[in-house]
């Protein structure tokens, strides 16, 4: 099939919608300059519902703050995250066109993701975007670094996460809506992160390891390359993570999670 015929065939299909939720490592801090030339080009199978409220070709950075509709989600230093790598990987596995919806906020805690309807909340803003583009097929969640900086936060992380999953499913109309959770990467170096410390890092990782709700999968980020700040994944790290997310989401879909 020619490239033109392939593009027309993909346009005729309604794309599967995936939400990119969490904090800065989902928004992305990898360097655009470290992408391969082909990775900087749009793919006819993958589109983006941008922060400005329009559907357009998906190119990095996905979570750009240009033209933001919801100030609550503005991230002026967003760069390369796992979303586009995920979409390319999943499309390669199932052949379906994909529409990505950025819903991440750098530095956000689990408490800030408490479900609420208003567009002045992270959840409400994300929900409004999801409703604007149609039925959501799945959710990616990468969050926990901020909570790892609070000694007592790990105790409530699992309960808050389970509430969030249940609310996503209730509001988006999917009883078993698939969600893939990223377990935190290696802890930041104390020498680099000081005076900021992360006393609950290992505890959050342990909670994220399970048990987790039905139709939720966990992929680890441990061992992936980190930037000099030892907190954010490099572009290479995000590339690997995106592939893992694609395989995990494909597995959930093949199990019948909807």
JOZIHU-V818511 format. One record per residue. N is the residue number from 0. RES is the residue in one letter. PSI is psi in radians with two decimals (* if undefined). OMEGA is omega in degrees with one decimal (none if undefined). Layout:
# JOZIHU-V818511
n={N,N}
res={RES,RES}
psi={PSI,PSI}
omega={OMEGA,OMEGA}
This chain:
# JOZIHU-V818511
n={0,1,2,3,4,5,6,7,8,9,10,11,12,13,14,15,16,17,18,19,20,21,22,23,24,25,26,27,28,29,30,31,32,33,34,35,36,37,38,39,40,41,42,43,44,45,46,47,48,49,50,51,52,53,54,55,56,57,58,59,60,61,62,63,64,65,66,67,68,69,70,71,72,73,74,75,76,77,78,79,80,81,82,83,84,85,86,87,88,89,90,91,92,93,94,95,96,97,98,99,100,101,102,103,104,105,106,107,108,109,110,111,112,113,114,115,116,117,118,119,120,121,122,123,124,125,126,127,128,129,130,131,132,133,134,135,136,137,138,139,140,141,142,143,144,145,146,147,148,149,150,151,152,153,154,155,156,157,158,159,160,161,162,163,164,165,166,167,168,169,170,171,172,173,174,175,176,177,178,179,180,181,182,183,184,185,186,187,188,189,190,191,192,193,194,195,196,197,198,199,200,201,202,203,204,205,206,207,208,209,210,211,212,213,214,215,216,217,218,219,220,221,222,223,224,225,226,227,228,229,230,231,232,233,234,235,236,237,238,239,240,241,242,243,244,245,246,247,248,249,250,251,252,253,254,255,256,257}
res={X,X,X,X,X,X,X,X,X,X,X,X,X,X,X,X,X,X,X,X,X,X,X,X,X,X,X,X,X,X,X,X,X,X,X,X,X,X,X,X,X,X,X,X,X,X,X,X,X,X,X,X,X,X,X,X,X,X,X,X,X,X,X,X,X,X,X,X,X,X,X,X,X,X,X,X,X,X,X,X,X,X,X,X,X,X,X,X,X,X,X,X,X,X,X,X,X,X,X,X,X,X,X,X,X,X,X,X,X,X,X,X,X,X,X,X,X,X,X,X,X,X,X,X,X,X,X,X,X,X,X,X,X,X,X,X,X,X,X,X,X,X,X,X,X,X,X,X,X,X,X,X,X,X,X,X,X,X,X,X,X,X,X,X,X,X,X,X,X,X,X,X,X,X,X,X,X,X,X,X,X,X,X,X,X,X,X,X,X,X,X,X,X,X,X,X,X,X,X,X,X,X,X,X,X,X,X,X,X,X,X,X,X,X,X,X,X,X,X,X,X,X,X,X,X,X,X,X,X,X,X,X,X,X,X,X,X,X,X,X,X,X,X,X,X,X,X,X,X,X,X,X,X,X,X,X,X,X}
psi={2.34,2.84,-0.65,-0.79,-0.65,-0.78,-0.73,-0.68,-0.72,-0.68,-0.48,-0.32,2.51,2.20,2.68,2.33,2.29,2.32,2.37,1.70,2.76,-2.40,-2.57,-0.59,-0.34,-0.73,-0.66,2.37,0.14,2.70,2.27,-0.60,-0.34,0.05,2.57,2.66,-0.74,-0.49,-0.21,-0.14,2.57,2.60,2.23,-0.30,-0.16,2.16,3.01,2.33,1.67,2.93,-0.27,-0.06,0.42,2.70,2.26,2.99,2.51,1.95,2.71,2.53,2.33,-0.67,0.58,2.50,-0.07,2.16,0.33,2.36,-0.74,1.88,-0.45,-0.45,0.11,2.23,1.68,-0.19,0.34,2.47,-2.27,2.11,-2.88,-0.20,-0.87,-0.64,-0.72,-0.86,-0.75,-0.72,-0.77,-0.69,-0.64,-0.49,-0.65,-0.11,0.10,2.46,2.66,2.45,2.09,2.48,1.86,2.28,0.62,2.73,2.02,2.35,0.09,2.45,2.93,-0.62,-0.62,-0.28,0.18,2.22,2.29,2.65,-0.51,2.56,0.00,0.14,2.70,-0.82,-0.78,-0.68,-0.79,-0.74,-0.71,-0.71,-0.76,-0.76,-0.43,-0.39,-0.09,-2.94,2.30,2.34,-0.50,2.92,2.40,2.38,2.10,1.78,2.71,-0.29,-0.77,-0.75,-0.49,-0.26,0.06,2.08,-0.58,0.06,-0.48,-0.60,-0.61,0.01,-0.81,-0.80,-0.78,-0.68,-0.77,-0.65,-0.75,-0.78,-0.80,-0.68,-0.72,-0.80,-0.71,-0.74,-0.44,0.05,0.56,1.84,-0.65,0.75,2.16,2.43,2.33,2.17,2.36,2.18,2.43,2.56,-2.99,2.58,2.59,2.63,2.23,-0.57,-0.57,-0.69,-0.31,2.50,-0.05,2.30,2.85,1.23,-0.38,0.27,-0.93,-0.62,-0.70,-0.76,-0.74,-0.73,-0.72,-0.35,-0.27,3.00,2.67,2.79,2.84,2.51,0.45,2.33,2.65,2.35,2.42,2.57,-0.02,2.40,-0.18,2.60,2.41,2.70,3.10,-0.41,-0.13,0.34,-0.58,2.50,2.52,3.02,-0.73,-0.71,-0.73,-0.60,-0.83,-0.77,-0.75,-0.70,-0.71,-0.71,-0.70,-0.80,-0.74,-0.76,-0.73,-0.68,-0.74,-0.73,-0.70,-0.39,-0.18,0.23,2.24,*}
omega={-179.8,179.9,-179.7,179.5,177.6,179.8,179.8,178.9,179.6,179.4,-179.3,179.0,173.8,-175.1,172.6,-175.3,177.4,178.7,178.0,-169.8,177.6,-178.1,-163.3,-179.9,171.5,175.1,173.5,174.4,176.5,-176.2,178.0,-178.7,-178.5,174.1,171.9,-179.3,-178.9,-178.7,179.2,-176.7,177.4,177.0,-177.6,-178.9,-172.3,176.5,-175.5,167.9,-170.8,179.7,177.2,174.7,177.0,175.9,-175.8,177.1,-177.9,174.5,179.9,-2.3,-179.0,-171.9,180.0,-178.3,-178.1,177.8,-178.1,174.2,-178.8,-179.4,-177.6,-175.3,-178.0,177.9,-171.2,179.7,177.4,-179.0,-174.9,176.2,-177.9,-168.9,-176.2,174.6,176.7,-176.2,179.1,179.7,-178.4,176.8,177.0,-179.0,-175.0,175.7,-176.5,172.4,-172.4,172.7,-179.4,178.9,178.5,-180.0,-178.0,179.1,179.5,177.8,-175.6,178.7,175.8,179.0,179.0,177.1,177.1,-175.3,177.4,-173.4,-171.3,178.6,172.3,174.9,178.6,-178.8,-178.7,177.1,179.6,-180.0,179.0,178.6,-179.8,-179.3,-179.0,-174.2,177.4,-174.1,179.9,-179.5,-178.8,-176.4,170.4,-177.3,177.8,-174.5,175.7,-178.4,-179.7,179.2,178.4,177.6,-179.1,-172.6,-173.8,-171.8,-176.3,-176.4,-177.6,-174.2,-177.2,-179.7,179.9,178.9,-179.8,175.5,-179.6,179.0,-179.5,-179.2,174.7,-177.6,179.2,-175.4,-177.2,172.3,177.6,-176.5,179.3,178.9,-177.8,177.6,176.3,-177.9,174.3,173.3,-176.9,176.0,179.0,-176.7,178.4,177.0,178.3,-179.4,-178.1,-172.8,-178.4,7.0,176.6,178.8,-175.4,-174.2,-176.2,-175.9,-178.8,179.6,177.4,177.6,-179.1,178.4,-178.4,179.1,177.4,3.1,-179.2,-177.2,175.8,179.5,169.9,176.2,177.8,172.0,-178.9,172.3,179.4,178.4,178.8,-177.0,-178.3,175.1,-177.7,178.6,-179.7,-179.8,-174.7,179.1,172.7,175.5,178.0,177.5,179.1,178.4,179.1,-179.4,179.4,177.2,177.9,179.0,-179.8,-179.9,-179.7,179.1,178.1,178.1,178.2,179.9,-179.6,174.7,-179.4,178.1,-176.6,none}
